[in-house]
Amino acid sequence: MSSIALGCLKCGSSYEVIPPDGVYTEAHSKPNDPPGDFVEMKKECFSCKNKNTIYWYKPEAKQ
């Protein structure tokens, strides 16, 4: 599985994360409204130690 580059919400430093599996591959920094089915992941920023929360969703079907 490929990693995805994201930025820390506090300091903006880049970090990489790997999706939790092959189903939940779309990353968001806030839960969708309504939240729906997601996998929550915490990632500590190497630079500022902020604990970023990533919400992984299933990509929506393209029509």
MOGI-V889767 format. One record per pair of residues at least 12 apart in sequence whose C-alpha atoms are under 7 Angstrom apart, sorted by sequence separation. I is the first residue (numbers start at 1). J is the second residue. D is the distance in whole Angstrom. If there is no record, write none. Layout:
# MOGI-V889767
i,j,d
I,J,D
I,J,D
This chain:
# MOGI-V889767
i,j,d
4,16,5
5,17,7
41,53,6
42,54,6
3,16,6
4,17,5
40,53,7
41,54,5
3,17,5
4,18,6
40,54,6
41,55,6
3,18,4
40,55,5
2,18,6
39,55,6
40,56,6
1,18,7
38,55,6
39,56,5
38,56,5
39,57,7
38,57,5
37,57,7
29,53,6
31,55,6
29,54,5
30,55,7
28,54,6
29,55,6
27,54,6
28,55,5
27,55,6
28,56,6
27,56,5
26,56,5
27,57,7
25,56,6
26,57,5
24,56,5
25,57,6
26,58,6
24,57,5
25,58,6
26,59,6
13,47,7
24,58,4
25,59,7
23,58,6
8,45,6
11,48,7
10,50,7
9,52,7
8,52,7
